[in-house]
């Protein structure tokens, strides 16, 4: 199978699994996000840890996954559980004579805040979306679609007319022209889908949400590229053939979701 065929087949399967779980029900989406947090946390340990990864990786996976699951299943006591789980890595570092504070705490907190927290917020938006006209699941689907549209058109525009590098030190292939093309198409898509179909919120607010998605989604992509560059790897993993790992597919989502959540709360 050629690289293009592999990317097409497994990319389509990825979209079917994510969108299908959202449409099916809350707990199907929870299951997908649970797997996402588990594998994403493992990939964080791969990028953030080196000689320590064989012994620390299980904890880097367990704590963020527990952080996600307990916050979703027991929302009434989520804040207490979250505080406890956030402090556990500090205690591990305190009593460890083998691993440095930076390695232990930074790897755990990166997994918790960069992977687990966005997934928790998506579950919150699914169940209690701050919009009246549609169910929360359609807001989540809209978020994913806007992120994917930005990725696709940033790539296509960059390939066609891209000349000026956006952030060469971290991601040499990204261009300013590509980023602008992605931004324009994402905003236009958000407007037309909202105005003529979903009518989820005021058109200007929807276009504002699209801008938040593009800006912070692009930053999320750059952050993950920075982590991979520092770790000296091309992909965060190989769980999705032709596409890399969970972080490679969700990097934009992980950073965009918290800021979209704040944007919606402020509205």
FENPE-V844440 format. One record per helix or strand. SS is the DSSP state (hx for helix, st for strand). FROM is the first residue (numbers start at 1). LEN is the number of residues. If there is no record, write none. Layout:
ss->{SS & SS}
from->{FROM & FROM}
len->{LEN & LEN}
This chain:
ss->{hx & hx & hx & hx & hx & hx & st & st & hx & hx & st & st & hx}
from->{3 & 26 & 53 & 75 & 101 & 136 & 165 & 171 & 176 & 203 & 240 & 244 & 246}
len->{22 & 23 & 21 & 21 & 27 & 26 & 3 & 5 & 23 & 29 & 1 & 1 & 21}
